[in-house]
Amino acid sequence: MINILLETGTMLTGSLIVAIMAMAFTIIFAINSFRIKQRRDYSFLNEFPFELTQGVGISFTRYMHALVLLFSTMMIFFGFYRIEYVLAHFSGLVFLISWTATAFLIYLIFIVRFSSVKRHLMISALFFLFTILNGLMYGLYLQLSPVFMIDKTYAIISYILAALALMFVVNPKLSHWSYMDKIEQQDGTIIVLRPKLFVLAFTEWALIIINILLMINIYFSSFAS
């Protein structure tokens, strides 16, 4: 039993570390390359994740995709290694499906351009939905599955992250995400600029962070069960 727990802990730790390092390397490397290529700083408040990975230049884009794919793969591996009693309660199975879909959608969020607006919006909508479902189902899994814990701290944190994701999704400004700021020049010409807080782009980044926080919460909960 001790060996099994040790192996589980080792694999969970390894996949979590690799996932976080892959995302960290993606962002750090992309920010620096973006600054050199575009001759300006990248803004997490009004630019999309795909603009970061695409803005590094064609020669580096493949490396960005590989790093994000590594993150998504480790995220999926992490989820399957954590949920031990998939068939014991529907929440475990639903969580695994939702978690796997989320990992795939995060990869798409980083690579699908807005050349197809409808396609990107569909990916974003699914990403929003599955992020909320991740928090709800994992919290329910902790409460109702055979790995039920007396300490409900991690279940509560999971629910809080789901509620936080829901708050971002139901933001009234999200329905007007495409509205731009307009600046009229002295000669009468109008310049259209993104607002400082471009709500859809910011929300995508926020949900990526929420999923990483949920992953960390899942990791620590595995040692408390």
Secondary structure, 3 states (H helix, E strand, C coil): CHHHHHHHHHHHHHHHHHHHHHHHHHHHHHHHHHHHHHCCCCCCCCCCHHHHHHCCCHHHHHHHHHHHHHHHHHHHHHHHHHCCCCCCCHHHHHHHHHHHHHHHHHHHHHHCCCCCHHHHHHHHHHHHHHHHHHHHHHHHHHHHCCCCCCCCHHHHHHHHHHHHHHHHHCCHHHHHCCCCEEEECCCCCEEEECCCCCHHHHHHHHHHHHHHHHHHHHHHHCCCC
